[in-house]
Amino acid sequence: MKLRSNELNKRAEQVGVSVEQLAAAVTREDRSEKAAASAVKNWIGGRDHPRCRKVDIEALATAVGCLPKDISKFTSQVRNHRGSQKKAKLVVDMIRGKNLEEATQMLAFSTKRASVNIGKALMAASSDAEQLGADMSELFVCEATVDRSTHIKRFQPKDRGRAHPILKRTSHITVSVQERS
């Protein structure tokens, strides 16, 4: 679960809640008032440092008077997918912006190998949204990215004692869903 900073900022302005009031809402035993104010300023600015946790999102949602699902997006990652970034990006581009049901149908009938892991990430993100009470018919894929990961290095023996390298590429897949507003 990640915080949607633009939505938090908009709702805080509508209600008239200041940064200090939001900081007071997220102050805990391990986070001082000054650190909480710095964290809220970062979150409103779109930076996720320190990492915004579920309890922080729930506290911010109660401070601005909305539900946590209204100011958050639900993210899931598959790390070290055994396939190249280029091939997985074809499948990710296919589902970006689609609603949840349409995206799962496209992945189910896709012949690409990456569609299995992308489907797992999509189902994990949608189950997180369902646990927080999001309307499943209103969910859509708001973000879907593929990043390069490490290479698995192997060597093929060749003539006269030589070896040719083989790079087996891996990638990180990130899928986020949120409710249409």
C-alpha positions in Angstrom: 0.0 0.0 0.0 1.4 3.4 -1.0 0.2 6.9 -0.3 -1.2 9.0 -3.1 0.3 12.4 -2.3 -1.8 14.5 -4.6 -5.0 13.0 -3.2 -3.9 13.6 0.4 -2.9 17.2 -0.4 -6.3 17.9 -2.1 -8.3 16.4 0.8 -6.3 18.2 3.4 -6.9 21.6 1.6 -10.6 20.8 1.4 -11.0 20.1 5.1 -8.5 22.8 6.1 -6.1 20.5 7.9 -2.5 21.9 8.3 0.8 20.0 8.1 1.2 20.3 11.9 -2.2 18.6 12.5 -1.3 15.8 10.1 2.0 15.4 11.9 0.3 15.2 15.2 -1.9 12.4 13.8 1.2 10.3 12.8 3.3 10.9 15.9 4.2 7.6 17.6 6.5 6.4 20.4 9.4 5.9 17.9 8.7 9.1 15.9 9.0 12.6 17.4 6.8 15.6 16.5 9.7 17.1 14.5 10.3 13.8 12.6 6.6 13.4 12.0 6.3 16.9 10.5 9.3 16.2 8.2 7.8 12.9 7.2 4.4 14.5 6.4 6.1 17.2 4.3 7.9 14.5 2.3 4.7 12.5 1.8 2.8 15.5 0.6 5.7 16.4 -1.7 5.5 12.9 -3.3 8.5 11.4 -1.7 8.2 8.1 0.3 10.9 8.7 2.9 10.5 7.6 5.6 8.4 4.7 4.2 4.6 5.4 4.7 3.2 2.4 6.6 -0.4 1.2 6.8 -0.9 2.7 10.3 0.4 6.0 9.0 -2.1 6.0 6.0 -4.9 5.1 8.4 -4.0 7.9 10.8 -3.8 10.4 7.9 -7.1 9.2 6.5 -8.9 9.8 9.8 -7.2 13.2 10.1 -8.6 14.4 6.8 -11.9 12.6 7.3 -11.9 9.9 4.6 -11.3 6.2 4.3 -7.7 4.8 3.8 -8.6 3.4 0.4 -9.4 6.9 -0.8 -5.8 8.2 -0.4 -3.8 5.1 -1.1 -2.9 2.8 -4.0 -2.3 -0.9 -3.6 1.1 -2.1 -4.9 2.6 -5.5 -5.3 6.0 -6.5 -6.7 7.5 -9.7 -8.2 11.2 -9.5 -7.8 13.7 -11.4 -9.9 11.3 -12.5 -12.6 13.1 -15.0 -14.8 12.7 -13.2 -18.0 14.0 -10.1 -19.8 12.7 -6.6 -19.1 11.9 -6.1 -22.8 9.6 -9.1 -23.0 7.8 -8.4 -19.7 7.3 -4.8 -20.7 5.1 -5.9 -23.7 2.6 -7.6 -21.3 2.7 -4.7 -18.8 1.9 -2.2 -21.5 -1.0 -4.3 -22.5 -2.8 -4.1 -19.1 -1.9 -0.5 -17.9 -5.0 1.6 -17.5 -7.4 -1.3 -17.8 -9.9 -2.2 -15.1 -9.2 -5.2 -12.9 -11.5 -7.7 -14.6 -10.4 -6.9 -18.1 -6.7 -7.0 -17.1 -7.1 -10.5 -15.5 -8.8 -11.8 -18.6 -6.1 -10.4 -20.9 -3.4 -12.0 -18.7 -5.3 -15.4 -18.6 -5.3 -15.6 -22.4 -1.9 -14.2 -23.1 0.7 -16.6 -24.5 3.6 -14.6 -23.0 5.5 -16.3 -20.2 5.7 -13.1 -18.1 1.9 -12.9 -17.9 1.9 -15.6 -15.1 4.0 -13.5 -12.7 2.3 -10.2 -13.7 -1.0 -11.9 -12.9 0.3 -13.0 -9.5 1.3 -9.4 -8.7 -2.1 -8.1 -9.9 -4.0 -10.6 -7.7 -1.8 -9.7 -4.7 -2.5 -6.0 -5.1 -6.2 -6.5 -5.6 -6.5 -8.7 -2.5 -4.8 -6.0 -0.5 -7.4 -3.5 -1.8 -10.2 -6.0 -1.0 -9.0 -6.3 2.6 -9.3 -2.5 3.0 -12.8 -2.5 1.6 -12.2 -1.2 -1.9 -15.0 -1.7 -4.5 -13.6 -4.4 -6.7 -15.6 -3.3 -9.7 -14.0 0.2 -9.5 -10.4 -1.0 -9.4 -8.1 -0.3 -12.3 -4.4 -0.8 -13.0 -3.0 2.7 -12.3 0.7 1.8 -12.5 2.5 -1.1 -14.1 6.3 -1.1 -14.6 9.1 -3.4 -15.3 12.7 -2.7 -14.1 15.9 -4.4 -14.9 17.4 -6.7 -12.3 20.7 -8.7 -12.1 22.0 -11.0 -14.8 22.6 -14.7 -14.2 26.0 -15.3 -15.7 26.8 -18.6 -17.4 29.5 -19.7 -19.8 29.4 -21.9 -22.9 32.7 -23.8 -23.5 34.1 -23.3 -27.0 37.0 -24.6 -29.0 40.7 -24.1 -28.0 39.8 -23.6 -24.4 37.7 -20.5 -24.8 34.4 -19.7 -23.2 31.6 -17.5 -24.4 29.4 -15.7 -21.8 25.7 -16.2 -21.6 23.7 -13.5 -19.8 20.3 -14.7 -18.5 18.3 -11.6 -17.8 15.9 -11.1 -14.9 13.5 -8.2 -14.0 11.4 -6.7 -11.3 7.7 -6.3 -12.0 5.5 -3.7 -10.1 1.8 -3.5 -10.4 -0.5 -1.0 -8.6 -4.3 -0.7 -8.5 -6.6 2.0 -7.2 -10.2 2.9 -7.2 -11.6 5.2 -10.0 -12.7 8.4 -8.5 
